[in-house]
Amino acid sequence: MADRLAIYRGALRLLGNAAGLSSLTETNATRFRLDEAWEPAVDYLLAKGLWNFAMRSVELSNDEDVEPLFGRDYAFSKPTDWIRTAALSEDGTFREGYEEYEDETGWWYADIDPIYVRYVSNDEEYGWNVGSWRQPFAKALEAYLAYECALPISSDKSNRNDLYSVFTKLLKEAKTLDAVDERVQKSPVGRLVRSRLTGRTRER
């Protein structure tokens, strides 16, 4: 289970700040710098991976107030907590993906209604639920906060490149471990195989 204060302290350790923080209400410039970087940093990391703890699945119906894109029949407004798309399907099992759609600004356009979407969410019950973050994600966030705050807090320009290298290494590790935990899904049957199976069924 992750903790915001612990993440702040981890970032400060990477910056060589031995004093650290005693609480999230401590009044000093260091905490203010971390507070300023906190929300943009979390949103940035959420967008960098298909995190299981942030994944949400929804059924969306055609938005009748939106004009469909030329060549498509229906328009679907993206949820306000959408960060990035993981899968789009014709049914809620997501066993087969649906690829005949367009993604533009705040909408998806498709020829089916409804659609089912799995996406990374920044809702407080999903991506922004700090308590659900795994430690590898929290460690990557520590490194990114340290990188973002290196100049305001430590004024050490030479350390920023090293911090970014640490961040990229920890981010890669976090994404790898998160992918291992993801449920292994059976690959969808291709169109050619489906047609052959259908033909055999008819022959019987």
MARKOL-950488 format. One record per residue (C-alpha): chain; x, y, z; residue number from 1. Coordinates in Angstrom, 1 decimal. Example, Ala and Ser with C-alpha at 12.3 -4.5 7.8 and 13.67 -1.06 7.14 Angstrom:
2
drenlo; px; py; pz; torro
A; 12.3; -4.5; 7.8; 1
A; 13.7; -1.1; 7.1; 2
END
This chain:
204
drenlo; px; py; pz; torro
A; 0.0; 0.0; 0.0; 1
A; 1.4; 3.4; -1.0; 2
A; 1.4; 6.5; 1.0; 3
A; 1.9; 10.1; -0.1; 4
A; 4.2; 11.1; 2.8; 5
A; 6.3; 8.1; 2.2; 6
A; 6.6; 8.9; -1.5; 7
A; 7.6; 12.5; -0.6; 8
A; 10.3; 11.2; 1.7; 9
A; 11.6; 8.8; -0.9; 10
A; 11.9; 11.6; -3.4; 11
A; 13.8; 13.7; -0.9; 12
A; 16.2; 10.8; -0.2; 13
A; 17.0; 10.6; -3.9; 14
A; 17.7; 14.4; -3.7; 15
A; 20.1; 13.9; -0.8; 16
A; 17.8; 15.7; 1.6; 17
A; 18.4; 14.1; 4.9; 18
A; 16.0; 16.3; 6.8; 19
A; 13.0; 14.9; 4.9; 20
A; 9.4; 15.8; 6.1; 21
A; 7.7; 15.0; 9.3; 22
A; 4.1; 15.5; 7.9; 23
A; 2.1; 16.6; 4.9; 24
A; 1.2; 19.8; 6.8; 25
A; 4.8; 20.9; 7.5; 26
A; 5.2; 24.5; 6.4; 27
A; 8.3; 24.8; 4.3; 28
A; 9.4; 25.5; 0.7; 29
A; 10.4; 21.8; 0.2; 30
A; 6.9; 20.5; 0.8; 31
A; 5.4; 23.3; -1.3; 32
A; 7.6; 22.3; -4.2; 33
A; 6.5; 18.7; -3.9; 34
A; 2.9; 19.7; -3.6; 35
A; 3.1; 21.7; -6.9; 36
A; 4.7; 18.7; -8.7; 37
A; 2.4; 16.0; -7.2; 38
A; -0.7; 16.1; -9.3; 39
A; 1.0; 16.6; -12.7; 40
A; 3.5; 13.8; -11.8; 41
A; 0.8; 11.3; -10.9; 42
A; -1.2; 12.1; -14.1; 43
A; 1.9; 11.7; -16.1; 44
A; 2.7; 8.3; -14.7; 45
A; -0.9; 7.1; -15.1; 46
A; -0.6; 7.9; -18.8; 47
A; 2.6; 6.0; -19.1; 48
A; 1.2; 2.5; -18.5; 49
A; -1.9; 0.3; -18.6; 50
A; -1.9; -0.1; -14.9; 51
A; -4.2; -2.8; -13.4; 52
A; -5.1; -0.7; -10.4; 53
A; -6.3; 2.1; -12.6; 54
A; -8.2; 0.0; -15.1; 55
A; -12.0; 0.6; -15.5; 56
A; -14.5; -1.0; -17.9; 57
A; -17.7; 0.7; -19.0; 58
A; -20.6; 0.3; -21.5; 59
A; -21.2; 3.4; -23.6; 60
A; -24.3; 4.3; -25.7; 61
A; -24.5; 6.6; -28.7; 62
A; -24.4; 10.2; -27.8; 63
A; -27.3; 11.7; -29.7; 64
A; -26.1; 15.2; -29.1; 65
A; -22.9; 14.6; -31.1; 66
A; -22.8; 14.5; -34.9; 67
A; -21.2; 11.2; -36.0; 68
A; -18.0; 11.4; -37.8; 69
A; -18.3; 11.1; -41.6; 70
A; -18.4; 7.4; -42.5; 71
A; -19.4; 6.3; -39.0; 72
A; -22.9; 5.7; -37.6; 73
A; -22.5; 6.6; -33.9; 74
A; -20.6; 8.9; -31.6; 75
A; -19.5; 8.1; -28.0; 76
A; -18.3; 10.7; -25.5; 77
A; -15.1; 9.7; -23.6; 78
A; -15.6; 9.5; -19.9; 79
A; -14.3; 12.5; -17.9; 80
A; -11.9; 10.2; -16.0; 81
A; -10.4; 8.7; -19.2; 82
A; -6.6; 8.8; -19.5; 83
A; -5.8; 6.2; -22.2; 84
A; -7.6; 3.3; -23.9; 85
A; -6.7; -0.3; -23.2; 86
A; -9.3; -2.1; -25.3; 87
A; -12.6; -1.5; -27.2; 88
A; -15.0; -4.3; -27.8; 89
A; -18.5; -5.2; -29.1; 90
A; -19.3; -7.0; -25.8; 91
A; -18.3; -6.8; -22.1; 92
A; -16.1; -9.9; -22.1; 93
A; -13.4; -8.1; -24.2; 94
A; -12.5; -11.5; -25.7; 95
A; -12.4; -9.9; -29.1; 96
A; -11.3; -6.4; -29.8; 97
A; -13.2; -4.1; -32.1; 98
A; -11.0; -2.1; -34.5; 99
A; -13.5; -0.4; -36.8; 100
A; -13.6; 2.9; -34.9; 101
A; -12.1; 6.3; -35.0; 102
A; -10.6; 8.2; -32.0; 103
A; -10.8; 11.9; -32.2; 104
A; -10.4; 14.4; -29.3; 105
A; -13.2; 13.6; -26.8; 106
A; -15.1; 11.0; -28.7; 107
A; -15.0; 7.6; -30.3; 108
A; -16.9; 7.0; -33.5; 109
A; -18.0; 3.5; -34.5; 110
A; -20.7; 1.6; -36.5; 111
A; -22.0; -0.4; -33.5; 112
A; -24.0; 0.7; -30.5; 113
A; -23.3; 0.2; -27.6; 114
A; -19.5; -0.1; -27.3; 115
A; -17.5; -1.5; -24.3; 116
A; -14.3; 0.2; -23.3; 117
A; -11.5; -0.6; -20.9; 118
A; -9.3; 2.4; -20.0; 119
A; -6.9; 3.9; -17.5; 120
A; -9.0; 6.1; -15.2; 121
A; -7.9; 8.9; -13.0; 122
A; -11.0; 8.6; -10.8; 123
A; -10.3; 8.7; -7.1; 124
A; -11.6; 5.1; -6.9; 125
A; -9.2; 3.9; -9.6; 126
A; -6.0; 5.6; -10.7; 127
A; -6.0; 8.3; -8.0; 128
A; -6.6; 5.7; -5.2; 129
A; -3.2; 6.1; -3.6; 130
A; -3.8; 3.2; -1.3; 131
A; -4.2; 0.8; -4.3; 132
A; -0.8; 1.7; -5.9; 133
A; 1.8; -1.0; -5.8; 134
A; 5.2; -0.3; -4.5; 135
A; 7.0; -0.4; -7.9; 136
A; 4.6; 2.3; -9.2; 137
A; 5.2; 4.4; -6.0; 138
A; 9.0; 4.0; -6.3; 139
A; 8.9; 5.2; -9.9; 140
A; 6.8; 8.2; -8.8; 141
A; 9.4; 9.0; -6.1; 142
A; 12.1; 9.1; -8.8; 143
A; 10.0; 11.3; -11.1; 144
A; 9.1; 13.7; -8.3; 145
A; 12.8; 13.9; -7.4; 146
A; 13.6; 14.6; -11.1; 147
A; 10.9; 17.3; -11.4; 148
A; 12.0; 19.0; -8.1; 149
A; 15.7; 18.6; -8.4; 150
A; 16.3; 22.3; -9.4; 151
A; 13.8; 23.9; -7.2; 152
A; 14.8; 22.0; -4.1; 153
A; 18.5; 21.1; -4.5; 154
A; 19.7; 23.4; -7.4; 155
A; 21.8; 20.5; -8.6; 156
A; 21.8; 20.5; -12.4; 157
A; 24.2; 17.6; -12.7; 158
A; 22.0; 15.3; -10.7; 159
A; 18.9; 15.6; -13.0; 160
A; 20.2; 13.3; -15.7; 161
A; 21.0; 10.6; -13.1; 162
A; 17.5; 11.0; -11.6; 163
A; 15.9; 10.6; -15.0; 164
A; 17.8; 7.4; -15.6; 165
A; 16.7; 6.1; -12.2; 166
A; 13.1; 7.0; -13.1; 167
A; 13.1; 5.3; -16.5; 168
A; 14.6; 2.1; -14.9; 169
A; 12.0; 2.0; -12.1; 170
A; 9.1; 2.8; -14.5; 171
A; 10.1; -0.1; -16.8; 172
A; 10.3; -2.4; -13.8; 173
A; 6.9; -1.2; -12.5; 174
A; 5.3; -1.8; -15.9; 175
A; 6.8; -5.2; -16.2; 176
A; 5.6; -6.4; -12.8; 177
A; 2.2; -4.9; -13.4; 178
A; 1.9; -6.8; -16.7; 179
A; 2.9; -10.1; -15.0; 180
A; -0.1; -9.6; -12.7; 181
A; -2.5; -9.1; -15.6; 182
A; -4.9; -11.9; -16.3; 183
A; -3.7; -14.0; -19.2; 184
A; -6.3; -13.8; -21.9; 185
A; -6.9; -16.3; -24.6; 186
A; -6.0; -14.9; -28.0; 187
A; -9.1; -14.3; -30.1; 188
A; -9.8; -16.6; -33.0; 189
A; -9.0; -15.1; -36.4; 190
A; -11.5; -14.5; -39.1; 191
A; -10.1; -17.3; -41.3; 192
A; -10.3; -19.8; -38.5; 193
A; -13.8; -18.7; -37.6; 194
A; -14.9; -19.1; -41.2; 195
A; -13.4; -22.6; -41.4; 196
A; -15.1; -23.6; -38.1; 197
A; -18.4; -22.2; -39.4; 198
A; -18.0; -24.2; -42.6; 199
A; -17.4; -27.4; -40.7; 200
A; -20.4; -26.8; -38.5; 201
A; -22.6; -26.4; -41.6; 202
A; -21.2; -29.6; -43.2; 203
A; -22.3; -31.6; -40.1; 204
END
